Amino acid sequence: MRYPIPNESIELLFTKARSHRSWTEHPVSQETLRELYEVMKWAPTSVNLAPARFVFVQTELVKEKLYPYLMDSNVEQVKSAPVTVIIAYDEKFYTNAKRLYPAYDTTDYFKNDPKISSDTAFRNSSLQGAYLIMAARALGLDTNSMSGFDNAGVDKAFFAGTDLKSNFLCTLGYGDDSKLFARGPRLSFDEVCQFI
């Protein structure tokens, strides 16, 4: 039987966690980013195929490749964040099927149905991006996810000639709490949930 995690951990991950748009100058080490992946990689995906790919953008030189494709309101956030992660997906994720799901080879199932393959890659890379956010919070990092960018432009700049496609971006670092907005409300249980 599993037991609930302490309330302090729930607060860290959910109820007191905030999305940050302003950052301190404290760096995020590559060791921390490796640890982040090692934590989040164990979360579930469809038949364990893990289609997400993560590009950790850290240097100003590489950040400059992102700026032309960002909504104006996102440029300063990416510029000031220690790390911006491009959460992408591999359109041919199923080439790892035999290795990652040895119980049953699903290669042909995905290879022969581009619609199912595309839907699976997008859906599961979205899940994995969310897992990355939760793992980052668990490791004491702050995050902010964003979809305000030109996917086709980012794909051309970063993934030309590959089978990778961008899904969304997420900044990582140590947020400046003094610049947070007031916390926004959430919908109530009765507004979004039902028992049947």
C-alpha positions, 0 to 999 in steps of 0.5 A: 500500500502506498502512503501520501507524501507529506503536505510540505511536499505537496505545497512544494510541487503544487499548492504553493509552487508558482510560475516565474517570469523573473529570475535571480542570477543564481546559475543552474549547473549541468549536473542539476540538469542531468539529475532533473532528467534522471528523476523525470525519466521514470514517469509513465508514457504510452508503452514506455516509449518516451518520445520527448527530447530536451534541449537545454539552452544556456548560453547567450549565443544560443538563446539569440537563436530563439529570440526571433521566434518568441512573442515579444513578452517572452523575450526578456524571460528567456533572456534572463532565465539561466536555462530555457528547455525546448521540449520536443518530440521525436517523430520516429520515437518508435525506433526504440520500441523493442528496447524500451518495451521488450514485452511487446514490439509496437514498432509497426503499430506506430510506424504504419499509422502516422496519425496515431504515431503523431498523436502519441508523440505530441501527447506523451511529450506534453506529459513528459514536459509536465513531469520535467516541471514537477521534477524541477520543483522537487529539486528546488528549481522554479519554472515557467512553461510557454507556448508563445513562440513560432514552432516552425521557426524553432524547428528550422533553427534547432532541428533542421534535417532531423525527426524532431519537432518542438512542443513547448518551451520551459524556463528554469532557474531560481525565481525572483519571488519579489516580482511575482504577480498575485496568485491567480484563482483556480476553478472549483471542483464542482465547475470541472469535475463530476461523479458518475 
